[in-house]
Amino acid sequence: MIIKNARVYTAQKTFAYGEICMQNDVFVADTDDSAAIDAGGCYAIPGLIDMHFHGCMGYDICDGTQEAIAQIAGYEASVGVTAIAPATMTLPADELEHILSVAAAYRREQDPEGADLVGINMEGPFISKAKKGAQDARNILPCSIGRCQRFLDASEGLVKLIGIAPEENPDFRAFIQQMKEKVTISLAHTNADYDIAMAAFSAGASHAVHLYNAMPAFTHREPGVVGAVCDCSHVTAELICDGVHIHPAVVRATFEMLGADRIVLISDSMRAAGMPDGQYTLGGLDVSVTGNRATLVADGALAGSVTNLMDCMRIAVKKMHIPLETAVACATMNPAKCLGISDLYGSIQVGKKANVVLLDEKLNLQAVIKDGRMI
C-alpha cells in the first residue's frame, strides 16, 4: 500500500510532503503494491501509544479477561491508538498475578485488528496511602523484590514499569538497584519530598507516573517529586492533558522545565471512556462520571480520565497551545522509548510496523492504518 499526497511526520519531528510505502505490515522504501490512498494533504502521523490507561467502553484491564483486553484494544485502534500498555490498579497481589497472566496469554494470540498489547504499567501496589487517589488502600503493600519478580514472571515479561512510593519503604534503594535492570521503576502515588525522590532517582528510578497528580504539590520551598524530576535529566514523566487534571499553563511550564523529549502524553482513561455519563468502577471503587470528569463517589477525588489519548493530544495542541510536532512526539516516539519498543513503534521509518493515522487540518480522524491495512 502507498499513501500519497500526505504531510508525513518525520523522524526529525517535522512534517514534509511525501508518500509512505508499506508492505508485509512494515514501512518500506519502495513497493510494487499498486494499492494507493490519496491523503489529500492530511497529516500522516505514527499510530499513537498509550502507556498509561485503565480501560474504555465499559471494560478495564483489571477485569482479568481476554474479552476485556480485546474490546479495549479494538476501541483504542479505532481512535488511532495502535499500541497500548494498560495500567493495573492496587488490587490483591494474587489477583494482580492472574490479571498479568491473562494479559500474557492474550498477547500470544492478539487480534491484529486491535491495538497491539506492548506492555503493562503497574501503578501499584507499592504506593502511599497518603496519596492513594483512586487506589484501594486495603491492598497497598510494601516494596518486595520477591513479589515484584512474581509479577514479572506472571506477565511473561509484559510488565514494563512498576511504581513505588519510596518514602514508605526504608529499603527502597536496594529494591530499585536490584530490579532496575529488569523493569523500569517509576515514582507513583507517592508523598516523597524532594530529597527522598532525588535518592530514588539516584538509585535508578527513571520515570514519574502522571506528574503533579497523586504527589506533593510543587512549591517554591518544597519542590517535591516534581522538582526532583526537573533536576534529573534521565527521568521521564507522564502528563494527563485531558483539560481536567492539569491546568494548561502548568502543562506549558512543564514543557519548558523538562523539555519535550522527557514528556509522555497519557490518557489515564478508565472504563467510562467512550461511554455515557453515569456510575462506573475503578479498582473496585465507585466512580461518578459527568462530562469529561470522573470522581470517586466516596470523597470526590479525581479517578482517572474519560478522554482517550488522541483527544488528549488534540487538547494539548488546540487548548494548551503545544505545537503539533511536539505533541505527536510525546504520544508516539517518547512512549516507544520508555517502553523499549522504539525499534518497531513510534515513528514512520523503514522496517518499523506500518501504523499510520491520517488527520485533517482540524485534527479530525480520517483514517487508521495498522500493520499496513486500513481498519
C-alpha positions in Angstrom: 0.0 0.0 0.0 1.1 3.6 -0.7 -0.2 6.7 1.0 0.3 9.6 -1.4 -0.1 13.4 -1.0 0.4 13.4 2.7 2.1 15.7 5.2 4.3 13.0 6.7 5.6 13.2 10.2 9.3 12.5 10.0 11.9 11.1 12.4 13.2 14.7 12.7 9.8 15.7 14.3 8.8 17.8 11.3 6.1 17.5 8.6 7.2 17.0 5.0 5.0 16.4 1.9 5.6 13.0 0.5 4.4 9.4 0.4 4.5 6.4 2.6 5.2 2.9 1.3 4.1 -0.2 3.2 4.5 -3.9 2.5 4.1 -7.0 4.7 3.0 -4.9 7.7 6.1 -2.7 7.8 7.2 0.6 6.2 9.5 0.1 3.2 11.5 2.4 1.0 9.5 1.4 -2.1 6.8 -1.1 -3.1 5.3 -2.8 -6.1 1.9 -2.8 -4.5 -0.5 -0.8 -6.6 -3.0 -0.1 -3.8 -2.9 3.6 -3.0 -4.6 6.1 -0.7 -4.7 9.8 -1.6 -4.3 11.5 1.7 -5.5 14.8 0.3 -2.9 16.8 2.2 -3.8 15.2 5.6 -1.3 14.9 8.3 0.2 11.4 8.4 1.4 10.6 11.9 2.6 7.3 13.6 -0.1 5.4 15.4 -0.3 6.7 19.0 1.0 4.7 22.0 -0.9 5.0 25.3 1.4 3.7 28.1 -0.9 4.6 31.0 -4.7 4.0 30.9 -7.0 1.5 32.5 -9.8 0.9 30.1 -12.6 2.1 27.9 -16.0 1.1 26.5 -17.1 -0.4 29.8 -14.0 -2.7 30.1 -10.9 -2.5 32.3 -7.6 -4.3 32.1 -8.2 -5.4 35.7 -11.3 -7.3 34.6 -8.8 -10.1 34.1 -10.4 -11.5 30.9 -9.1 -11.7 27.3 -12.5 -10.4 26.2 -11.9 -7.2 28.1 -8.4 -6.7 26.6 -9.8 -7.4 23.1 -12.6 -4.8 23.5 -10.1 -2.3 24.8 -7.7 -2.9 22.0 -10.4 -2.6 19.4 -11.6 0.7 20.7 -8.1 2.2 21.0 -7.2 1.2 17.5 -10.4 2.8 16.2 -9.4 6.2 17.6 -5.8 6.0 16.3 -4.0 4.5 19.3 -2.4 1.4 17.7 -0.2 0.2 20.7 -1.1 0.1 24.3 0.4 -0.6 27.7 -2.5 -0.5 30.1 -2.1 0.2 33.8 -3.1 -2.1 36.6 -4.6 -0.8 39.9 -3.7 -1.6 43.5 -5.5 -4.9 43.9 -4.8 -8.1 46.0 -1.4 -9.5 44.8 -2.8 -12.8 43.7 -5.5 -11.1 41.7 -2.8 -8.9 40.0 -0.8 -12.1 39.1 -3.9 -13.5 37.5 -4.6 -10.3 35.5 -0.9 -10.3 34.3 -1.1 -14.0 33.3 -4.3 -13.3 31.3 -2.6 -10.4 29.5 0.4 -12.5 28.7 -1.9 -15.2 27.2 -3.7 -12.5 25.2 -0.5 -11.1 23.8 0.4 -14.5 22.3 -2.7 -14.6 20.1 -3.9 -11.0 20.0 -6.4 -9.6 17.5 -4.5 -8.0 14.6 -7.4 -5.5 14.1 -6.9 -4.1 17.6 -4.1 -2.1 19.2 -1.0 -4.1 19.9 -0.6 -5.0 23.6 3.1 -4.0 24.1 3.3 -3.7 27.9 1.8 -3.3 31.3 2.3 -0.3 33.5 1.9 -1.3 37.2 0.6 1.7 39.1 0.5 -0.2 42.4 0.5 -1.9 44.9 3.8 -0.4 46.3 2.3 3.0 46.8 1.4 5.5 49.6 -1.9 5.6 51.5 -1.4 9.4 51.8 -1.5 9.8 48.0 -3.6 6.7 47.0 -6.1 8.7 44.9 -8.5 6.2 43.4 -6.4 3.2 44.6 -7.8 0.9 47.3 -5.7 1.4 50.5 -6.6 -2.1 51.7 -4.4 -3.6 49.0 -1.3 -1.4 49.4 1.9 -3.4 50.1 5.5 -2.5 51.0 8.1 -3.0 48.2 9.1 -6.6 47.8 11.7 -7.9 45.4 10.2 -11.4 45.5 6.7 -10.1 44.9 7.9 -7.9 42.1 9.6 -10.8 40.5 6.4 -12.9 40.7 4.6 -10.0 38.9 7.2 -10.0 36.1 7.1 -13.8 35.8 3.3 -13.9 35.7 3.3 -11.3 32.9 6.0 -13.2 30.9 8.0 -10.0 30.7 5.0 -7.9 29.7 5.3 -5.6 32.7 7.5 -2.7 31.6 7.1 -0.3 34.5 6.3 -0.7 38.2 5.5 2.2 40.5 6.7 2.7 44.1 6.3 5.3 46.9 9.9 5.4 48.2 9.1 7.2 51.5 7.0 4.2 52.6 9.9 1.8 52.1 13.1 2.2 54.0 14.9 -0.2 51.7 13.8 1.4 48.5 17.3 1.9 47.3 18.1 -1.9 47.4 14.8 -2.6 45.7 15.5 -0.1 42.9 19.1 -1.2 42.4 18.1 -4.9 42.2 15.1 -4.5 39.9 16.0 -1.6 37.6 17.7 -3.9 35.1 14.5 -6.0 34.8 11.8 -3.3 34.8 11.6 0.5 34.8 11.0 1.8 38.3 8.7 4.8 38.5 7.5 7.0 41.3 3.8 6.7 41.6 1.1 7.8 44.1 3.9 9.0 46.4 4.2 11.6 49.2 8.0 11.7 48.9 9.8 15.0 49.4 12.5 16.4 47.1 15.4 14.6 48.9 13.7 11.2 49.0 12.7 11.5 45.4 16.2 12.5 44.4 17.6 9.5 46.3 15.2 7.2 44.4 16.2 8.7 41.1 19.9 8.5 42.0 19.4 4.8 42.8 18.0 4.2 39.3 14.3 5.0 39.2 13.7 6.8 35.9 10.1 7.6 35.4 7.3 9.6 37.1 3.6 8.5 36.9 1.1 11.3 36.0 3.2 14.2 37.1 1.5 16.6 39.6 -1.3 14.1 40.3 -1.1 11.9 43.4 2.1 13.5 44.7 3.0 16.6 46.7 2.4 20.0 45.2 5.4 21.8 43.6 6.1 24.9 45.6 8.9 27.3 45.9 10.2 25.9 49.2 9.1 22.3 48.9 9.7 21.3 45.3 8.9 17.6 46.0 8.8 14.9 43.3 8.2 17.5 40.6 11.4 19.4 41.5 13.4 16.2 41.6 12.1 15.1 38.2 13.2 18.5 36.8 16.7 18.1 38.3 17.2 14.5 36.9 17.8 14.5 33.2 17.4 10.8 32.9 13.8 10.8 34.3 10.7 10.9 32.0 7.3 12.0 33.2 3.7 11.4 32.2 1.2 14.2 31.7 -2.6 13.8 31.5 -3.7 16.5 29.1 -7.4 16.0 29.3 -8.1 19.5 30.4 -9.1 18.4 33.9 -6.1 17.0 35.6 -3.6 19.8 34.9 -4.1 23.5 34.1 -2.9 24.4 30.6 -0.4 27.0 32.0 1.2 24.2 34.1 1.4 21.9 31.0 3.2 24.7 29.1 5.5 25.4 32.1 6.3 21.7 32.4 7.4 21.5 28.7 9.7 24.5 29.4 11.1 22.9 32.5 11.7 19.4 31.3 11.9 19.7 27.6 9.7 17.8 25.2 12.0 14.8 24.9 11.2 13.8 28.5 7.4 14.1 28.5 5.0 11.3 27.6 1.3 12.2 27.0 -1.0 9.6 28.6 -4.8 9.4 28.9 -5.2 7.6 32.2 -8.6 6.7 30.9 -10.9 4.4 32.9 -13.7 2.1 31.6 -16.1 5.0 31.2 -14.1 6.4 28.2 -16.3 6.2 25.1 -19.4 5.7 27.3 -22.2 7.9 28.5 -22.3 9.7 31.9 -23.1 7.5 34.8 -21.6 5.5 37.6 -18.7 3.1 37.0 -16.0 1.3 38.9 -12.2 1.7 39.0 -10.1 -0.7 41.1 -13.2 -1.8 42.9 -14.2 1.7 43.9 -17.4 3.5 42.7 -16.8 6.4 40.3 -19.2 9.1 39.0 -18.7 10.4 35.5 -20.1 13.7 34.3 -18.8 15.1 31.0 -15.0 14.7 31.0 -14.7 14.5 34.8 -14.5 11.2 36.7 -14.5 11.4 40.5 -14.8 8.9 43.4 -18.3 8.7 44.8 -16.8 8.3 48.3 -14.8 11.5 48.5 -14.8 13.3 45.2 -11.2 12.6 44.3 -10.3 12.6 40.7 -10.4 9.0 39.4 -8.6 8.8 36.1 -9.9 10.4 33.0 -12.6 9.6 30.4 -10.6 11.0 27.5 -8.7 8.8 25.0 -5.1 9.6 24.1 -6.0 11.0 20.6 -8.3 13.5 22.2 -5.7 14.4 24.9 -3.2 15.1 22.1 -5.8 17.3 20.4 -6.5 19.2 23.7 -2.7 19.7 24.2 -2.5 21.3 20.7 -5.8 23.2 20.5 -6.4 24.3 24.1 -2.9 24.2 25.7 -1.0 25.6 22.7 1.6 22.8 22.5 3.0 22.6 18.9 1.5 19.7 16.9 5.0 18.4 16.1 5.8 18.3 19.8 2.6 16.7 20.9 2.9 14.0 18.3 6.4 13.1 19.5 5.1 12.9 23.1 2.4 10.5 22.1 4.5 8.3 19.8 8.3 8.4 19.9 8.6 9.1 23.7 6.3 6.3 24.9 8.0 3.9 22.5 11.4 4.8 24.1 10.0 4.4 27.6 8.6 1.0 26.8 11.7 -0.1 25.0 9.9 -0.8 21.7 11.2 2.1 19.6 12.8 -0.5 17.2 9.3 -1.3 15.9 7.0 1.5 17.0 6.8 5.3 17.4 7.9 6.7 14.0 7.3 6.3 10.3 10.6 4.7 9.3 11.7 1.8 7.1 11.5 -1.5 9.0 9.0 -0.4 11.6 5.4 -1.5 11.9 3.2 0.2 9.4 0.9 2.0 11.8 -0.3 5.4 10.5 -3.1 7.8 11.4 -4.4 10.4 9.0 -5.7 13.7 10.4 -7.2 16.6 8.6 -6.3 20.3 9.2 -8.6 20.4 12.3 -7.0 17.2 13.6 -10.1 15.2 12.9 -9.5 11.5 12.3 -9.7 10.5 8.7 -8.1 7.0 8.6 -6.2 4.5 10.7 -3.8 2.1 9.0 -2.5 -0.7 11.2 0.1 -3.2 10.0 -0.3 -1.7 6.5 -4.0 -2.3 6.4 -7.0 0.1 6.8 -9.1 -0.6 9.8 
